[in-house]
Amino acid sequence: MTLQEIKENVFDANLELVRRGLVIYTWGNVSMIDREKGIIVIKPRGIEYADLCADDMSVTDLDGNLVEGTKLLPSVDLDIHIAIYKQFKEVQAIAHTHSTHATAFAQARLDIPCLGTTHADHFYGPIPCTRALTKEETATDYEKHTGDVVVETFLERKIDPMQVFGVNVAGHGPFTWGSTSALAVENSVILEELSRMAILTRQLKSDSKLLEDYALDKHFLRKHGKNSYFYQSK
């Protein structure tokens, strides 16, 4: 994929967040990494989606330095994306929103529980919420420390990021990822809907049980992995 194609891909993925009602104004961002070229393409900071075009996408190296084209500064969340890319080599694109129901879980400092098979079809267990940043972590290199706490959460809990395709940052909001920018956005859409379902379920029955492990295994593994059979064979 050429750099121009990556820019157009990332631009369209950012617009898809708007089309899906997951972001307003300047909220949220999508990025994509080209590991061979050593670059990240990401939405620029502080510009409304309606005012953007593909050539406005910021291009940086893996240390966050602008390297090509536009002089628009990259999203302030770039360092969060970089931390995830550096730790999890399978991740090729990341989306960030402040979607209502997912962010409610982030603000409540709660994991998004797996209560049913709709969740299990897409995420292999609960979607974790990170710990809160300390005062010191917030004061200096805030975005880097935010990325670090995402990585810490997955490593400490031994979560496979290619089985649980997202995270909630405590008090902040969700980040999702995938092998393409379209999949990263798709996972944001699904995560928001799962969050809404979980809230409604717990409103109806506050002690609703988690989905049984055997049902979780069945639903996730029939769609993901070497023995999956959910989709049409090619």
C-alpha positions in Angstrom: 0.0 0.0 0.0 1.4 3.4 -1.0 1.6 6.3 1.5 -1.3 8.1 -0.3 -3.4 4.9 -0.1 -2.7 4.7 3.6 -3.7 8.4 4.1 -7.0 7.8 2.2 -7.6 4.7 4.2 -7.0 6.4 7.5 -9.1 9.4 6.4 -12.1 7.3 5.5 -11.8 5.3 8.7 -11.9 8.5 10.7 -15.0 9.6 8.8 -16.6 6.2 9.5 -16.4 7.1 13.2 -18.6 10.1 12.4 -21.0 8.1 10.2 -21.4 5.6 13.0 -22.2 8.3 15.6 -19.2 7.4 17.8 -17.5 10.9 17.7 -18.5 14.5 17.6 -16.6 17.7 16.9 -12.9 16.9 17.1 -13.3 13.9 19.4 -11.5 10.6 18.6 -9.0 9.5 16.0 -7.8 6.6 13.9 -4.3 5.7 13.0 -2.5 3.0 10.8 1.1 1.8 11.0 3.3 0.8 8.1 5.9 -1.3 9.8 8.1 -1.7 6.7 8.2 2.1 6.2 8.5 2.8 9.9 5.6 5.3 9.8 2.3 6.0 11.4 -0.5 7.9 9.7 -3.0 9.5 12.1 -5.7 12.2 12.2 -4.3 15.7 13.0 -5.3 17.3 16.3 -8.0 19.8 16.9 -9.6 19.9 13.5 -13.3 19.0 12.9 -13.9 16.0 10.6 -15.8 18.1 8.1 -12.8 20.3 7.5 -10.4 17.4 6.8 -9.1 15.7 3.6 -6.9 12.7 3.1 -3.8 14.9 2.6 -4.3 16.5 6.0 -3.4 13.2 7.8 -0.3 13.5 9.8 2.6 11.2 9.0 5.1 10.5 11.8 7.9 8.0 12.6 7.6 5.6 15.5 9.0 8.2 17.9 6.2 10.7 16.9 8.3 13.0 14.7 6.6 14.5 11.6 8.3 13.0 8.6 6.2 13.9 5.5 3.9 16.3 3.8 1.4 18.2 6.0 2.7 20.3 8.9 -0.5 19.8 10.9 0.4 18.4 14.3 -0.7 14.8 14.9 -3.4 13.8 17.4 -2.5 14.5 21.0 -3.2 10.8 21.5 -0.3 9.7 19.2 1.9 8.5 22.1 -0.9 6.2 23.2 -1.1 4.7 19.8 2.7 4.4 19.6 2.9 2.5 22.9 0.3 -0.1 21.6 2.0 -0.5 18.3 5.5 -1.0 19.8 4.3 -3.6 22.3 1.8 -5.5 20.1 3.3 -6.2 16.7 0.1 -7.7 15.3 -1.8 -4.5 15.7 -1.9 -2.6 12.4 -4.5 0.1 13.1 -6.1 1.8 16.2 -9.3 3.7 16.7 -10.2 5.9 19.7 -13.6 7.3 20.6 -15.5 8.7 23.5 -18.6 6.8 22.6 -21.3 7.2 25.3 -21.9 3.7 26.7 -18.3 2.5 26.5 -17.0 5.7 28.1 -19.6 5.3 30.9 -17.8 2.0 31.8 -14.4 3.9 31.6 -15.7 6.5 34.0 -17.1 3.9 36.4 -13.7 2.2 36.2 -15.3 -1.1 35.3 -14.5 -3.9 32.8 -17.2 -4.4 30.2 -18.5 -7.9 31.2 -19.2 -10.7 28.8 -22.9 -11.4 29.5 -23.9 -13.0 26.3 -23.0 -14.6 23.0 -23.1 -11.4 21.1 -20.1 -10.2 23.1 -18.5 -13.6 22.9 -18.7 -13.6 19.1 -16.3 -10.6 19.0 -14.3 -10.3 22.2 -12.8 -13.3 24.1 -14.0 -12.3 27.6 -14.4 -9.0 29.4 -13.0 -5.8 27.8 -10.6 -4.5 30.5 -10.5 -1.1 32.1 -7.0 0.1 33.1 -6.0 1.3 36.5 -6.1 5.1 36.9 -3.0 7.0 36.3 -1.2 8.4 39.3 -0.8 12.1 39.9 2.8 11.9 38.8 2.0 10.0 35.6 -0.7 12.5 34.7 1.6 15.5 35.3 4.4 14.5 33.0 4.3 12.5 29.7 0.6 12.0 30.2 -0.2 10.3 26.8 2.9 8.1 27.0 1.9 6.9 30.5 -1.6 6.3 29.2 -0.3 4.0 26.5 2.0 2.3 29.0 -1.0 1.6 31.3 -2.8 0.0 28.4 0.2 -2.3 27.7 0.5 -3.0 31.5 -3.1 -4.1 31.7 -2.8 -6.6 28.9 0.6 -8.0 30.1 -0.4 -8.3 33.8 -3.7 -9.9 33.0 -2.2 -12.1 30.3 -4.8 -10.9 27.8 -4.1 -11.6 24.1 -4.7 -8.3 22.2 -5.7 -10.3 19.1 -8.5 -11.9 21.1 -9.7 -8.9 23.1 -9.4 -6.1 20.5 -9.9 -3.2 22.8 -9.5 -1.5 26.2 -11.1 1.2 28.3 -8.7 3.7 29.8 -10.0 4.5 33.3 -11.8 7.9 33.4 -11.0 8.4 29.7 -12.5 6.1 27.1 -12.1 3.2 24.7 -9.3 2.3 22.2 -9.8 -0.5 19.8 -7.6 -2.1 17.1 -7.3 -4.6 14.4 -5.3 -5.7 11.3 -6.8 -2.9 9.2 -8.2 0.6 10.0 -11.7 -0.7 8.9 -11.5 -3.5 11.5 -10.3 -1.1 14.2 -13.3 1.1 13.6 -15.6 -2.0 13.4 -14.4 -3.0 16.8 -15.2 0.4 18.1 -18.7 0.1 16.8 -19.1 -3.3 18.3 -17.6 -2.3 21.7 -20.0 0.5 22.0 -23.0 -1.7 21.2 -21.8 -4.4 23.7 -21.4 -1.6 26.3 -25.0 -0.5 25.7 -26.3 -4.1 26.0 -24.4 -4.7 29.2 -25.8 -1.5 30.8 -29.3 -2.5 29.8 -28.8 -6.0 31.1 -27.5 -4.9 34.5 -30.4 -2.4 34.7 -32.9 -5.2 34.2 -31.0 -7.6 36.6 -28.2 -6.2 38.5 -26.7 -9.6 39.4 -26.9 -11.0 35.8 -24.4 -13.8 35.5 -21.4 -13.8 33.1 -21.7 -16.0 30.1 -20.5 -19.5 30.9 -16.9 -20.2 29.8 -17.9 -23.1 27.5 -20.3 -20.8 25.7 -17.7 -18.1 25.4 -15.2 -20.6 23.9 -17.8 -21.9 21.4 -18.9 -18.5 20.2 -15.5 -16.9 19.9 -13.6 -19.8 18.5 -16.2 -20.6 15.9 -15.4 -17.1 14.4 -11.7 -16.8 15.2 -8.7 -19.0 14.9 -7.6 -22.0 12.8 -10.8 -24.0 13.5 -13.3 -21.3 12.9 -16.3 -22.1 10.7 -18.6 -19.2 11.0 -17.8 -17.5 7.7 -18.1 -18.8 4.1 -15.0 -20.7 2.9 -13.0 -19.0 0.2 
